[in-house]
Amino acid sequence: SISQPTKTAPDKPPARRELQSAGFTKHPLCYRTFVFVTGMSVSPSVRVRFAENTVLEPVPIHLEALSDGTSEAHIGLLRIHHSYTADIPISHGLGPEVIAQHPQHNVCVKVLEVSETEPLLVMTDKADSSSGATGTGNTHRNIVKVEVTTNKEGSLGEMIDLMSSQDNSKAMKVFVTAQVLKGTHGNPLLKKGVHMLSHHHMDESDATEWPGYARELNDEEKAEQ
């Protein structure tokens, strides 16, 4: 007789094993929060929650140099139909007096204010982990506060401009990006310096202000009026 091959249970994916060993269980909480915190890849079908004694530390916002000379500030995961403020630390070589602004066509990202300029003790030629700086010749640091409005799901990205108020030739562009989640995906862990302002409740009712077709009143209805 021909022996049947022995069936063995397939190994669990490394990410799934890691989840279970860390005390995570299936739960309708946004699994992307786990991806965001740990950087691990988890199947979208996995729903996780953190154990009661788990302490989550918000990740700071960092700047990353792009190939076109601009910098990117990724402010993390956000929920759709919400407004947030984000304090973006930017180290630069623009001098002690800077201004920040957003293009008029921006829909989602608006500059609110710029902090006072802080001088850096040492010029940096590598990414500064404490300030989120990327680039060479950074001599000063500012915190740029922006308001971010999430109108649709998916990737969000708009540019802001930082420039010297003393020398028009000195300027830098910062591409502010985020990933916007559906409301059913749970509450993501916000990065350090990101705070929710408001939730935009969408009116999905079938109510209408249309008065209906007008008709002429009969004599009895006219008498009642």
C-alpha positions in Angstrom: 0.0 0.0 0.0 1.1 3.5 -0.7 1.7 5.5 2.5 0.0 8.8 2.7 2.2 11.8 3.4 1.9 13.1 6.9 0.2 16.5 7.1 1.8 19.0 9.3 0.4 22.3 10.4 2.0 25.2 8.5 4.3 27.4 10.4 2.8 30.7 11.6 4.2 33.7 9.9 7.0 35.4 11.8 4.9 38.5 12.4 2.1 36.4 13.8 4.4 34.5 16.1 5.9 37.7 17.3 2.5 39.1 18.0 1.5 36.2 20.1 4.8 36.1 22.0 4.4 39.8 22.8 0.9 39.3 24.2 -1.2 40.6 21.3 -4.6 39.1 20.5 -7.1 39.6 17.7 -9.1 42.6 18.3 -10.9 45.3 16.1 -8.1 47.8 16.8 -6.2 49.2 13.9 -3.5 46.6 13.1 -1.6 49.4 11.3 -0.8 50.9 14.7 1.4 47.8 15.4 3.0 48.2 12.0 3.6 51.9 12.7 5.1 51.3 16.2 7.3 48.3 15.3 7.9 48.6 11.6 6.8 44.9 11.1 4.7 43.7 8.2 1.3 42.3 9.4 -1.5 40.9 7.2 -4.4 43.3 6.9 -6.6 40.4 8.2 -4.9 40.6 11.6 -6.4 42.7 14.3 -4.3 43.3 17.3 -4.5 44.9 20.7 -1.8 45.8 23.2 -1.5 44.1 26.5 -2.5 46.1 29.6 1.1 46.5 30.8 2.3 47.6 27.4 3.8 51.2 27.4 3.7 52.9 24.0 6.1 55.8 23.4 5.1 58.2 20.6 7.7 58.3 17.8 9.1 61.8 17.1 8.7 63.4 13.7 11.8 63.2 11.6 12.8 64.9 8.4 14.2 62.9 5.5 16.1 64.4 2.5 14.5 63.6 -0.9 16.4 63.3 -4.1 15.0 66.5 -5.6 16.4 68.6 -2.8 13.3 68.9 -0.7 12.7 67.3 2.8 9.8 65.1 3.9 8.2 65.2 7.3 6.0 62.2 7.7 3.6 62.8 10.6 2.3 59.3 10.8 -1.2 57.7 10.7 -4.3 59.8 11.0 -8.0 59.1 10.9 -10.3 60.4 8.1 -12.5 63.4 8.7 -10.3 64.8 11.5 -8.2 67.9 12.0 -4.8 67.7 13.7 -2.0 70.0 14.6 1.6 68.8 14.1 4.7 70.5 15.5 7.5 69.8 13.0 11.1 70.3 14.2 13.2 71.7 11.4 16.9 72.3 11.6 18.3 74.5 8.8 21.0 76.8 7.6 18.6 79.7 6.7 19.8 82.0 9.4 18.2 83.4 12.6 15.2 85.0 11.0 12.8 82.7 9.1 9.3 82.6 7.9 7.1 79.7 6.9 4.1 79.6 4.7 1.9 77.3 2.6 0.9 77.6 -1.0 -2.6 79.0 -1.6 -3.7 75.9 -3.4 -3.0 73.7 -0.3 -6.2 71.9 0.9 -5.0 69.7 3.7 -1.9 71.4 5.2 -1.8 74.9 6.6 1.0 76.7 8.4 -0.2 78.1 11.7 2.9 79.5 13.4 6.7 79.3 13.6 8.6 79.2 16.9 11.4 81.4 17.8 14.7 80.4 16.2 17.1 78.4 18.4 20.8 78.3 17.5 22.4 74.9 17.2 25.6 74.5 19.2 27.3 72.4 16.5 26.7 72.5 12.7 25.3 69.1 11.7 26.1 67.2 8.5 24.0 64.2 9.4 20.4 63.6 10.5 19.9 65.0 13.9 17.8 62.5 15.8 16.7 65.0 18.5 15.4 67.6 16.0 14.5 65.6 13.0 17.0 67.5 10.9 18.4 66.3 7.6 21.0 68.1 5.6 24.4 69.9 5.8 25.3 73.2 7.4 22.4 73.3 9.8 22.9 76.2 12.2 19.4 76.9 13.5 16.2 75.2 14.5 12.5 76.1 14.4 9.3 74.3 15.3 6.7 74.8 12.5 3.1 74.2 13.7 0.8 73.1 10.9 -2.9 72.1 10.8 -3.7 69.0 8.9 -7.2 68.1 7.7 -7.9 64.6 6.5 -10.6 64.7 3.8 -10.1 61.3 2.2 -8.5 58.0 2.8 -5.0 57.1 1.6 -1.8 59.1 1.2 -1.8 62.8 2.0 1.0 65.1 1.0 1.4 68.9 0.6 4.3 71.2 0.5 5.2 74.1 2.9 8.0 76.6 2.4 10.6 77.8 4.9 12.7 80.8 3.9 15.1 83.4 5.4 13.6 86.8 6.0 17.0 88.4 5.5 18.2 86.6 2.3 15.6 85.6 -0.4 18.1 83.2 -1.9 17.9 80.9 1.2 14.9 78.7 1.3 13.8 75.1 1.7 10.7 73.1 0.9 9.2 70.5 3.3 6.8 67.9 2.0 4.4 67.1 4.8 2.9 63.6 4.4 0.6 61.3 6.3 -1.4 58.1 5.9 -5.1 58.5 6.4 -7.1 55.6 7.7 -10.8 54.7 7.5 -12.9 55.4 10.5 -13.4 51.6 10.9 -9.6 51.0 11.2 -9.5 52.2 14.8 -7.4 54.9 16.6 -3.7 55.0 15.5 -0.9 56.0 17.9 -0.1 59.6 17.1 3.5 60.7 16.7 5.1 63.0 19.3 3.9 66.6 18.6 0.7 65.5 16.8 -2.6 66.3 18.5 -6.2 65.9 17.3 -8.2 69.2 17.0 -11.6 68.1 16.0 -13.7 65.4 14.3 -15.7 66.4 11.3 -19.1 64.6 11.6 -20.3 63.9 8.1 -24.1 64.3 7.5 -25.1 61.1 5.7 -28.9 61.4 6.4 -31.5 61.4 3.6 -33.1 64.6 4.8 -33.7 67.3 2.2 -34.8 70.9 2.2 -36.8 70.5 -1.0 -40.3 71.7 -0.2 -42.0 69.4 -2.7 -44.2 70.2 -5.7 -46.4 73.2 -5.1 -50.2 72.9 -5.7 -53.1 75.3 -5.6 -55.2 75.1 -2.4 -58.9 74.3 -2.7 -61.6 76.5 -1.2 -61.8 74.4 2.1 -58.1 74.7 2.7 -58.1 78.4 1.9 -60.9 78.9 4.5 -58.9 77.0 7.2 -56.0 79.5 6.6 
